[in-house]
Amino acid sequence: MNKKLVGNCLMIAGAIALGGIGISRQLPPATSQGVCRNTNDLSAVDATRIVKFEQFGIQLEIPRNFRTMLRNDGSISILRPGDFNLIRCLAQGTPVLGTDAIYPQTLRRQPNPQNLTLQEFAQGRTVGPNPKVSRASINGIDVVFAEIQSQFDVAYGWYEAPDVPGIVEVQSVNKASLVNLFDQATLLAQASEPLLFANNQGAAQDPLMVALATAKGLGYTPESFRVSIERQNDTVENPQRSTVTITQEGLLDDSVRGQRFTISLNKNANGIWTVRDRQVTWRCQPGRGSQTYSAQLCL
């Protein structure tokens, strides 16, 4: 039987932190009812989709059945479908048959107040016995890698992107996983949300267009029965703040009935709308969790 391993980028409530990449968790005993299923690492499908992570200045081509999970600290994890199902079960306290392991790829921003070079920053962030540090250019992205062997093996990659504050850190279980990620990566010419519309600068002056682009980066797709979009401004004339709520229901999912993206925006002195905050909530199928929109994952 394998040991349950959950990456520290996911921080499931109730787990015991052990340091490094891992968190060990003792699973509740499985029962005959309400047992979590489909938690094996399901294979990636051949079809892919492009996901833009504007806050990290990068876009990635990932298998269509992989999921992205936004954390409260702003980091994003890329998960295999089985791992995503397992996390939902753990979050809900649903018993799991046997044990599994979760190996996400997680992107986060790290501050660099001293304006260190990538190499200097990597050396300062690298801890553990005998770290292996290397450097490579992949798809025009200069990346410094570090492999650390300890209680839980972990690998990091660091890169810089235009208009992204600090340095972007990518974490995974090994360097090969990170290299594969960067093989499918492309730097965005400009990272802030309004500048996604390089061929249509007028779109940056429309908060609805900015909100839709942001929601797509969080997992929104038009593959649903109906979509509603609501916008609320701070004033009737010349608004400086706006909140756009995008709700899609009738999803082709046996547990999630609908998902809602709430995007809060500010307008700068040049009339360009930028994202201030973003949130994703879910409404579950009957018997699979919350029947109102909640940050709680569906079973």
Disulfide bonds with the S-S distance in Angstrom:
Cys36-Cys89 1.65
Cys284-Cys298 2.09
